[in-house]
Amino acid sequence: MLIKVTDTKNREFFINPLYVKALREKKPGLVEISGVTTQWGTALVVQEDMQALADRLSVAMPDSPAMSAVLAAIRDQEEQAAAAAAAAG
């Protein structure tokens, strides 16, 4: 799952957590994301708490328990909608 981050110039990016190699706090509130670069070839630096960003990246990983729960809930909703549609007509 892609996650949305905002860089220091208030530009929005969606990143794939599978490509993130490391997080480094440049200074409080500024985190450099190693492994992800902008279209200008520079490292992506975002305005976010490092722990909060690490938590969001962890949840977005395909094998995380939180992601499994989200996917299960989506699958249940789709099955319920399909059953309701079949019953209606």
N, C-alpha and C positions, 0 to 999 in steps of 0.2 A: 504494500500500500504506500502510495506517495504521501509525503507530509509537506505542508506549506510552511515556509520560513520567510522572514523579511530581512533583507540585508541592511547595512548601515545607511544606505541612501533611500530607504523605504521602498525598494523594489521587491516584489514578491517572486519567490521561486518555489517550485514543487520538486522535492528531491526524493530519490529512491534510497531508503535506509541501507539497502544491501551494498551500496557503493561507499558508504561512510567508513573510513578507516580509523579515524580518531577525532576527538574533540579536544580543543585546547583553549583555555580561557586567556584571551589576550589582555583583558582587564575586566573588572567587574561589569557584567552585563553585555560583554562582547565575546563571542565564541567563534573561533575559526574551525571550520569543518574540513578536515583533511580527507582527500579523496574525491571531493566535489569542487569543481571549478565553475566560474561564471563563463558566459560566452566570450568574455574579454580575456580569458586565460588566467584570471587571478583567483586566488583561494576565496571561497565563499565565507564571509564574516557576517554573522547575524547578531541582532540585538535581542538576546534572550539569556535567561539564567541557564548555566551549563547543565545543572542537574535536571531541570525541567525539559530541556532539549534531549538529554540522554534518555529520559523516561519516555518521551514521545517517540523517539527512534526505536526504543525497545518494544513498545506496544505495536508499532507498525511492522515489525519483523514477521515474516510469514509463519514461523513456528512458535510465536509467543502465545502463552495461554490466553492473554487478553484478545489477541487477534482471532484465535480459535473460537472464543466465545462470541465475538462479533459476527464471524462467518456463520456460526451455527444459528444465531438469531436471524440473520438474513435468510438463510436456507429455510428456517421454520416459517418465516413470513411468506416466502415464495410458495411453499407447499400449502399453506393455509389459503392463499389467494387462488391457487390452482384448484383446490378442493371446492372453494366457494364458487368459482366460475363453472366448474363441472356440475355442481348441484343446481346452479341457476339455469343451466341451459343446455 
